[in-house]
Amino acid sequence: MKSNINIKNIFLSAFVLLFLFSCKNNVKEISINACYSKTKSSVFYLNTDSLGITDKIELENVNPVNFKILKNENPENSCVNADIWAQDNLSVFYKYFKLKAADPKKFKILSHGYSTDGKNVWFRENQISNVDIKEFKVIGDFFAADNKTIWFKGQKTKGISDIKHFEIIDGFFAKDTSNIYLISDTIFFKTHNTNIKYFKQATFENSDNFPEMKFYTDSNKVFIFENGLTTPNGYRFIFFDTKPEDFVVYKEKNFFSDGKNIFYGKFILPKTDVKTFEVLGNKYSKDANNVYHKNKIISKETKSFELIQNQLFDAKDKMYKFKSGKIIQ
């Protein structure tokens, strides 16, 4: 008899555990957006990496009833590299990080990852210390400043000599009255007698900036900033001692002239007659003496050379047919 009671108790316990487990796993989960979902008792951040793998992270001490999205600075509504803020009635979250001491009633998202509640400032999930809150402002491209300090991506910068006149030129450079700064890190651009006042990104007529290069000028010179893996430290400057008005950028990108030479990217075309030079298209060009593909001479038949729209070849002269600058017939 006792044995039967034990068996019944075991079956009853197993049934209760199975019921509870079933109830737990049948809790309805609602999608809030691409980044968040919630149940009656929990909120989850769907942390998706660049490979599309999603890790569901539960937010700590959150009220699902009052939980709402504040802003998602990602037009595709994706959680890969997204800047997204949310809050309930007691706390503010950046992704799944709770912003310590943030007042949700006064919390305000600024721009470029910065936010404030009027007493504190954050860059994404990290609080920034020693800020003059009355003077604090975001000045663009992940830079922010008060009257004593400039921050880049929430990190205090060093060596900026004139905070009051600090100016962002573009996504690569900033300047003050004394220096030009490379934005990628704390490296200083050696000015080479550059007129800082007039240093700016060039806007030459027909300019189509190369993927790996950008043009800059001051009142007397032209510069190319090369940013890529082809250089030892990932970047370098190429200087042209020519006046900006003598510098020509041709309609097809990668061809330009400093008035003395013709360049295809960083390579000089050999034996070029600058006065008669013209870009033909599809990386072909010519002058009075030669025909070029990229930076190499491929023909001297300048009068008969022409581009052809053909699957087998893309150019020809009276002697040969060419495909991507190489003789095929």
Backbone torsions as a table, in degrees:
resi	resn	phi	psi	omega
1	MET	NA	-46.8	179.4
2	LYS	-60.6	-37.6	179.8
3	SER	-62.9	-40.0	179.5
4	ASN	-65.0	-37.5	179.1
5	ILE	-64.6	-42.6	178.7
6	ASN	-61.4	-40.7	179.3
7	ILE	-64.4	-40.7	178.8
8	LYS	-64.3	-40.6	179.2
9	ASN	-63.3	-39.6	179.6
10	ILE	-64.1	-45.5	179.1
11	PHE	-63.8	-39.2	179.7
12	LEU	-65.0	-43.0	178.7
13	SER	-64.1	-42.3	179.8
14	ALA	-63.6	-39.3	179.8
15	PHE	-65.1	-42.2	179.5
16	VAL	-63.7	-45.2	179.2
17	LEU	-62.6	-41.4	179.1
18	LEU	-64.4	-39.5	178.9
19	PHE	-64.6	-46.3	-179.9
20	LEU	-63.7	-42.3	179.0
21	PHE	-63.2	-40.7	179.2
22	SER	-64.6	-40.9	179.2
23	CYS	-64.4	-41.5	-179.2
24	LYS	-63.1	-39.7	-176.0
25	ASN	-84.6	-7.2	177.3
26	ASN	-104.9	14.3	175.3
27	VAL	-64.9	129.2	-176.2
28	LYS	-72.8	124.9	178.2
29	GLU	-108.3	125.9	-175.4
30	ILE	-106.8	134.6	175.5
31	SER	-80.8	126.5	177.2
32	ILE	-88.1	-49.3	171.6
33	ASN	-158.4	-164.2	-176.9
34	ALA	-66.3	-17.7	-174.9
35	CYS	-104.0	-24.6	-173.4
36	TYR	-130.9	150.1	168.8
37	SER	-141.2	164.5	-178.9
38	LYS	-152.0	158.2	168.3
39	THR	-115.9	-170.2	177.8
40	LYS	-66.6	-23.5	-174.3
41	SER	-119.9	-7.1	-173.6
42	SER	-142.3	157.2	171.8
43	VAL	-127.1	139.2	-176.9
44	PHE	-124.4	141.2	172.6
45	TYR	-101.5	128.5	-178.2
46	LEU	-94.2	91.4	-173.6
47	ASN	-81.5	98.7	-176.4
48	THR	-100.5	126.2	-180.0
49	ASP	-89.8	-179.3	-175.4
50	SER	-65.9	-17.4	178.4
51	LEU	-90.2	-0.8	179.8
52	GLY	86.0	8.6	178.8
53	ILE	-85.2	126.7	-175.2
54	THR	-107.6	130.1	175.3
55	ASP	-113.7	117.2	-177.6
56	LYS	-84.9	117.0	-175.7
57	ILE	-113.4	126.7	-179.9
58	GLU	-83.3	130.9	177.5
59	LEU	-75.1	143.9	-177.7
60	GLU	-89.0	137.5	173.2
61	ASN	49.5	58.0	-178.0
62	VAL	-119.9	147.0	178.3
63	ASN	-100.1	104.8	-176.4
64	PRO	-61.2	-29.5	-177.1
65	VAL	-64.8	-41.0	-177.6
66	ASN	-97.1	3.5	-175.1
67	PHE	-71.8	134.2	178.3
68	LYS	-150.6	155.0	177.0
69	ILE	-82.7	132.3	176.7
70	LEU	-90.3	-49.9	-178.5
71	LYS	-163.6	141.9	174.2
72	ASN	-123.8	104.3	-179.0
73	GLU	-81.6	59.9	177.5
74	ASN	-151.6	107.9	-173.7
75	PRO	-62.8	-22.1	-179.6
76	GLU	-88.9	2.3	179.1
77	ASN	55.5	36.0	179.9
78	SER	-101.6	157.2	177.7
79	CYS	-101.1	6.8	174.2
80	VAL	-83.3	115.3	-178.3
81	ASN	58.5	29.2	-178.5
82	ALA	-82.9	147.7	165.7
83	ASP	-103.0	111.9	-175.7
84	ILE	-140.2	137.0	179.7
85	TRP	-122.2	149.5	177.8
86	ALA	-148.9	169.1	178.9
87	GLN	-157.3	159.3	164.2
88	ASP	-115.9	-159.1	-176.6
89	ASN	-77.0	-11.9	-176.5
90	LEU	-118.9	-23.8	-170.4
91	SER	-138.4	161.8	174.7
92	VAL	-120.1	141.5	-178.0
93	PHE	-125.4	138.3	164.7
94	TYR	-106.1	114.9	-168.9
95	LYS	54.5	-114.1	177.3
96	TYR	-108.9	6.1	179.0
97	PHE	-87.5	129.4	175.1
98	LYS	-82.5	128.0	178.8
99	LEU	-81.0	111.7	-175.4
100	LYS	-63.5	134.4	175.6
101	ALA	69.5	8.7	-179.8
102	ALA	-74.6	134.1	178.1
103	ASP	-94.0	109.2	-176.1
104	PRO	-63.3	-24.3	-179.6
105	LYS	-73.4	-27.5	-176.8
106	LYS	-113.7	3.6	-174.6
107	PHE	-68.6	138.5	-178.2
108	LYS	-140.5	129.5	175.2
109	ILE	-86.2	128.9	-179.3
110	LEU	-90.6	-99.5	175.3
111	SER	-163.6	167.6	177.7
112	HIS	53.9	33.9	175.5
113	GLY	90.0	-2.3	-178.0
114	TYR	-94.5	148.5	177.6
115	SER	-150.7	165.4	-178.0
116	THR	-155.5	156.5	170.1
117	ASP	-117.7	15.4	-179.9
118	GLY	92.5	-17.1	177.2
119	LYS	-117.8	-33.5	-176.9
120	ASN	-125.8	160.8	177.4
121	VAL	-130.4	141.4	177.6
122	TRP	-128.0	148.4	162.8
123	PHE	-111.9	110.2	-172.8
124	ARG	55.5	-119.8	-177.5
125	GLU	-91.3	-4.1	-173.0
126	ASN	-101.3	127.7	177.6
127	GLN	-76.7	138.2	179.5
128	ILE	-98.5	128.8	-176.8
129	SER	-96.3	162.5	175.3
130	ASN	56.4	50.7	179.4
131	VAL	-106.0	134.4	169.1
132	ASP	-82.5	97.4	-169.7
133	ILE	-62.5	-30.2	-179.1
134	LYS	-70.8	-28.9	-177.7
135	GLU	-100.0	-7.4	-173.4
136	PHE	-68.6	135.6	176.0
137	LYS	-154.2	149.8	173.5
138	VAL	-87.1	129.1	-176.0
139	ILE	-110.0	3.2	172.7
140	GLY	112.9	155.7	176.1
141	ASP	49.3	46.7	176.8
142	PHE	70.8	9.3	175.3
143	PHE	-95.6	143.9	172.8
144	ALA	-142.7	159.4	-175.4
145	ALA	-152.7	152.4	160.8
146	ASP	-118.8	-156.5	-176.2
147	ASN	-81.1	-5.8	-176.8
148	LYS	-125.9	-20.9	-170.1
149	THR	-137.9	147.5	169.7
150	ILE	-117.6	132.2	178.3
151	TRP	-110.9	143.3	173.0
152	PHE	-123.4	117.6	-174.7
153	LYS	52.5	40.3	176.2
154	GLY	81.7	-4.4	-179.8
155	GLN	-100.8	136.8	179.8
156	LYS	-67.9	128.9	178.2
157	THR	-85.0	159.1	178.4
158	LYS	-125.5	146.6	170.6
159	GLY	86.8	1.7	176.3
160	ILE	-76.5	120.0	-167.8
161	SER	-83.8	-26.7	-174.4
162	ASP	-136.1	87.6	-176.1
163	ILE	-63.0	-37.6	-176.7
164	LYS	-61.6	-35.0	-176.5
165	HIS	-107.4	16.2	177.9
166	PHE	-65.5	133.2	-174.0
167	GLU	-140.9	132.6	176.6
168	ILE	-85.2	128.3	179.6
169	ILE	-87.3	-50.3	176.1
170	ASP	-162.0	-161.3	-177.9
171	GLY	-71.1	-7.2	-179.6
172	PHE	-108.8	-32.6	-170.1
173	PHE	-132.2	151.7	170.4
174	ALA	-137.7	165.8	-179.3
175	LYS	-149.5	159.2	165.7
176	ASP	-128.1	-156.2	-177.6
177	THR	-79.0	-9.9	-174.8
178	SER	-120.4	-26.7	-172.0
179	ASN	-140.3	161.2	169.1
180	ILE	-113.8	133.4	-172.7
181	TYR	-116.3	134.0	173.1
182	LEU	-82.5	120.7	-170.5
183	ILE	-71.7	-24.7	-174.6
184	SER	-58.2	-29.1	174.6
185	ASP	-160.7	-149.4	-174.4
186	THR	-95.1	19.5	-177.3
187	ILE	-76.3	139.7	176.3
188	PHE	-98.6	137.8	174.4
189	PHE	-82.1	119.8	175.9
190	LYS	-69.4	119.6	-163.4
191	THR	-72.8	-21.8	179.9
192	HIS	51.0	53.2	179.9
193	ASN	58.7	32.1	179.2
194	THR	-76.1	139.2	174.0
195	ASN	-81.0	97.5	-172.8
196	ILE	-60.0	-35.4	-177.6
197	LYS	-57.4	-34.6	-175.4
198	TYR	-106.0	4.9	-179.6
199	PHE	-69.3	124.8	-178.0
200	LYS	-157.7	165.8	174.4
201	GLN	-70.9	135.8	-176.1
202	ALA	-75.9	145.4	175.7
203	THR	-127.8	62.8	179.7
204	PHE	-65.6	148.2	174.4
205	GLU	-61.3	136.6	-177.8
206	ASN	71.3	6.9	-176.4
207	SER	-68.4	127.1	172.5
208	ASP	-126.7	90.7	-171.4
209	ASN	-53.8	136.5	-177.1
210	PHE	-67.3	153.7	177.7
211	PRO	-58.2	-34.7	-175.6
212	GLU	-103.6	-1.0	-176.0
213	MET	-134.7	150.7	171.5
214	LYS	-135.9	143.7	-178.7
215	PHE	-94.9	140.9	175.9
216	TYR	-136.6	155.5	177.7
217	THR	-140.2	157.5	158.2
218	ASP	-119.7	-155.8	-176.9
219	SER	-75.5	-14.3	-173.3
220	ASN	-126.9	-17.5	-171.7
221	LYS	-133.6	167.1	171.4
222	VAL	-123.0	140.0	-179.4
223	PHE	-126.2	149.7	168.3
224	ILE	-121.5	127.3	173.6
225	PHE	-98.8	116.8	-179.6
226	GLU	-101.6	120.2	-178.4
227	ASN	-121.0	104.4	-178.2
228	GLY	-174.7	172.8	-176.5
229	LEU	-77.1	-5.9	-179.2
230	THR	-76.5	-14.0	-179.4
231	THR	-103.4	151.7	-173.7
232	PRO	-55.7	-43.2	-178.6
233	ASN	-107.5	13.2	175.8
234	GLY	91.0	-7.5	179.7
235	TYR	-159.3	160.8	173.6
236	ARG	-167.6	165.2	175.7
237	PHE	-111.0	141.0	171.2
238	ILE	-115.2	126.2	-175.0
239	PHE	-108.1	137.9	176.7
240	PHE	-121.1	118.1	178.1
241	ASP	-82.7	66.3	178.7
242	THR	-140.1	149.2	-179.9
243	LYS	-71.5	144.8	-178.5
244	PRO	-53.4	-34.3	-178.4
245	GLU	-69.9	-17.8	177.8
246	ASP	-93.8	-3.3	-176.9
247	PHE	-92.3	129.4	-176.1
248	VAL	-121.4	131.1	171.8
249	VAL	-113.0	122.9	-174.3
250	TYR	-82.6	164.2	-173.1
251	LYS	-61.1	-39.3	176.8
252	GLU	-84.2	120.6	-174.4
253	LYS	-56.9	154.9	-179.6
254	ASN	89.2	-16.3	175.1
255	PHE	-99.4	128.0	175.0
256	PHE	-153.9	166.4	-177.1
257	SER	-136.1	141.9	173.6
258	ASP	-99.1	13.0	-179.2
259	GLY	93.8	-19.4	-179.7
260	LYS	-115.8	-35.4	-177.4
261	ASN	-131.3	160.3	171.9
262	ILE	-107.5	136.7	-178.2
263	PHE	-119.0	142.7	164.4
264	TYR	-113.8	105.1	-170.1
265	GLY	61.7	-128.9	-179.6
266	LYS	-92.8	3.7	-176.7
267	PHE	-101.0	135.2	177.5
268	ILE	-83.5	132.3	173.6
269	LEU	-73.5	132.7	-176.2
270	PRO	-75.5	143.2	170.3
271	LYS	53.7	44.8	-175.2
272	THR	-90.6	138.2	171.0
273	ASP	-93.0	100.4	-172.9
274	VAL	-60.2	-36.9	-174.8
275	LYS	-66.1	-32.7	-177.6
276	THR	-104.3	4.2	-175.6
277	PHE	-68.1	139.1	173.5
278	GLU	-146.7	146.9	176.9
279	VAL	-90.6	128.9	-177.8
280	LEU	-91.5	-34.3	-177.1
281	GLY	123.6	162.9	178.4
282	ASN	54.0	35.6	177.2
283	LYS	73.7	9.9	175.2
284	TYR	-97.8	147.1	175.0
285	SER	-151.6	169.8	177.4
286	LYS	-156.6	162.5	169.0
287	ASP	-131.6	-161.3	-177.5
288	ALA	-68.2	-19.4	-172.2
289	ASN	-112.9	-31.4	-170.9
290	ASN	-140.4	160.3	168.8
291	VAL	-111.7	138.2	-175.0
292	TYR	-122.9	148.0	165.1
293	HIS	-121.9	119.8	-169.9
294	LYS	56.5	-114.9	-177.3
295	ASN	-112.5	20.2	-177.1
296	LYS	-121.1	142.6	174.5
297	ILE	-74.7	128.1	-179.9
298	ILE	-119.4	-15.0	-178.2
299	SER	-162.9	155.7	172.9
300	LYS	-111.3	3.2	-179.3
301	GLU	-86.7	69.0	-174.0
302	THR	-68.6	-30.3	-177.2
303	LYS	-77.5	-35.0	-177.5
304	SER	-94.0	-9.0	-176.1
305	PHE	-70.7	135.5	177.0
306	GLU	-151.9	154.4	176.2
307	LEU	-83.9	144.1	-178.4
308	ILE	-129.3	137.0	173.6
309	GLN	-93.9	97.7	-175.2
310	ASN	-151.9	142.4	-179.8
311	GLN	-68.0	-27.1	-176.2
312	LEU	-86.6	-33.9	178.7
313	PHE	-150.3	158.5	-175.2
314	ASP	-119.4	-1.3	177.5
315	ALA	-160.3	161.6	177.4
316	LYS	-158.5	157.3	166.4
317	ASP	-128.4	-167.9	-175.5
318	LYS	-72.3	-9.7	-178.6
319	MET	-110.9	-36.7	-170.0
320	TYR	-137.4	163.2	168.5
321	LYS	-112.6	147.8	-174.2
322	PHE	-127.5	147.4	172.6
323	LYS	-133.0	114.5	-178.3
324	SER	53.9	39.3	175.7
325	GLY	86.3	-2.6	-178.7
326	LYS	-109.0	141.6	179.2
327	ILE	-70.8	126.2	178.6
328	ILE	-114.9	-8.7	179.2
329	GLN	-155.7	NA	NA
